């Protein structure tokens, strides 16, 4: 009935792939999340949700992920 509440947007899918690709290229997660590409497509809430995605968690070290979550929460 409320399954639409848990669906991910296609923007989130695209940004998740972008974040992984850029991080694999050597950029920091914090730097990637400040990109206009990310900022123009996701709200701060969507950015926080992005950091909970399994593929993001798998691709990025835990310490870096926690520090980035904290910096988003502070904004």
N, C-alpha and C positions, 0 to 999 in steps of 0.2 A: 504494500500500500504506500509506504513512504520510501520506497527504494530510490526515488529520485534524489533524496537527501544525501545519499552515499555515492552517487555517480560522480566520476571525475570528468571535468570538462576537457574538451579536446585541447584547449589552450594549456592546461596543466600537463597533458601528455607531451605536447610539443616542447614545452619549457623543460620538462624532466629530461627528455632526450638531449636538449641543448646543454643543460647543466652537466650531465654526464660526459658528453662529448668535449665540452670546454675543460672540465676538470681533468679528463684523460690527457688533454693537451698541455697540462701543466699549470693552469690557472687556479687560484685559490677560490674556495666556495664563496667567501665573503665578496670578493671582487666580481664574481659571476653574477651574484644576486643583485649587485648594484648596476648591472648593465641595463640600458634603456630597454632592450629586448624583453627582459624579465619584468622590469618595473611597469612597462606599458601593457603587459598581458595578465599580470596576477596582482591581486590585492595582497596586503600584508598577511591576511588570514590564509589566503591560498598559498603564499610563500611558506608559511609555517607548516601547512599541510603537506606541501611538497617535500619538506625535510623528513616527513614520516613515511614516505614511500619506500617500499623494500628495495627497489633498484637504486635509489639514492643512498640509502643506508649502506647497502652492499658496496657501492662504488666509492664511498668517501669515509675516511677514518672517523671513528666515534668521537674523539676529542674535538676535531675540527667541526663536526656536526653540532655538538653541544654548544660550542662557542658561538657558532653562527645563529643557532636558535635563540641564544641569550641576546645577541645584538639585534635581532629582528623584534624581539619582545620589547626591547628598550626604545624602539622607534615609534 
